[in-house]
Amino acid sequence: MSPAERSESPEGGNPAGSAGRAGGEAPRGIDRRTIASALAGATLTGHDSSKIEYRPVALMPDVRVVKIGGQSIMDRGRAAVFPVLEEIVAAREEGIAVVVLVGGGTRARHIYAIGSELEMPVGVMATLGKYIPMQNARMIQMLLANHGGLYILPDDFEKLPLYLQLGCVPVMSGMPPFGYWEKREAGSRIPPHRTDAGVFLSAEFLGAPRAIFIKDEDGLYADDPKKNPDAERIPKISAAELKARDLPDVVVERVVVEYVARARWCKELQIVNGLKPGEVLAALRGEDRGSIIHA
């Protein structure tokens, strides 16, 4: 068959190529063929979609999702880390299900500083920035090894219920797995979704009503308490009010404050001082210690 004959034959030509032409028009001489199917025009649920009830489920509302701060706790070494882990273990022995996420700290900030100087895209910065909290999470997991510490990757997230039922303490990097798909914030190359955001998103997914952030401060302040010892501590505030006040320093990532206002499950962010004995355990028991930012 000649090329000319092939172009005029219904069996000739390339259906895939014709489908990709502008406007979706088939080339002259080629007929479109439709395969009869019971699925054509039907909903994939097999029911009238207007009658399907959509009701999200809180998967694990009793779990405590807690973040160990990178710069505030991890970078301080044994003196700060070990007491926090002891209180997490004590909570687990009381039957409290705990999922631990870990921040990056100063080394992650070094990566962001170098990446900004090299004008790297935000997605690359987010991808590079995930490795430091991963290292910190692996260290925490090993320190908790005798108490069921278990390091998991984002791909193993659906296994959390099994790990918790086995009595383990799952440990994860706090960095959300956005990687190269991270959104860019106006005027900055720093990923807006870092380890605080990862903690909130994990709590929201699991249906936990509160995300707990272990820092080196007594909570939220109107100013940086490390620079201004007279700064006012704010024990409780709504996300809307906090956003309206536009404080120069917020103890958690600002994107988290925006998210909690429209969350379905995680309606509170709790900031506690991990350097004060008993504060972490009290927070894991559900007590209102430190500061609470609520929806």
Summary of the structure (lengths in Angstrom):
residues: 295
radius of gyration: 25.6
end to end distance: 71.5
largest distance: 89.9
contacts: 892
relative contact order: 0.13
helix: 40%
strand: 14%
